[in-house]
Amino acid sequence: MSEGKLGRDVFIALAAIGWADGKLDGEEADAIVRTAVDEGLEIDEITEIEEATKAPVDVGSIDYKGMSKADRLFVYAVAAWMTRLDGETDEKETAALAALGASLHIPEKPREHADAIAKEIAEGEDGDRPLMMDLPKLRKTIAERLDAARKARLEEGEQE
């Protein structure tokens, strides 16, 4: 996992996914802004993120170059979770999620793993609670599993 904090582009990307079905509900918007605040972003960045929760944002306008692999998987996992929040996933959300995965340069198999981790964290130890997400735990779990997979590949003799 990257040692630095998640940047504003991560949260703008999450807002873009939230808008994919034409609406971003208050809970989704609050979660995005609250997580940005918790991450310690500057006030001007938080203002930009708040604006992205008020009007649709194009997924293609996000700069992902500064994101680590763990951060890109985290963004994808949160976006996949967000598409399920209202209990239904429509074609626009599915297309936006696919576009996000492509923009993040995440192959299909890692997308599936990231989505599975998001489901696992959302369901939690005490049963199904899909509206709740421990975002720091999600980020940490993705980073740990990514690191474990890298170590397993190295032990099998693959080059990094």
Sequence and secondary structure as in RCSB ss.txt:
>XXXX:A:sequence
MSEGKLGRDVFIALAAIGWADGKLDGEEADAIVRTAVDEGLEIDEITEIEEATKAPVDVGSIDYKGMSKADRLFV
YAVAAWMTRLDGETDEKETAALAALGASLHIPEKPREHADAIAKEIAEGEDGDRPLMMDLPKLRKTIAERLDAAR
KARLEEGEQE
>XXXX:A:secstr
  SS   HHHHHHHHHHHGGGS   HHHHHHHHHHHHHHT  HHHHHHHHHHTTS   GGG   TT  HHHHHHH
HHHHHHHHHTTS   HHHHHHHHHHHHHTT  HHHHHHHHHHHHHHHH TTS  TT   HHHHHHHHHHHHHHHH
HHHHHTT   
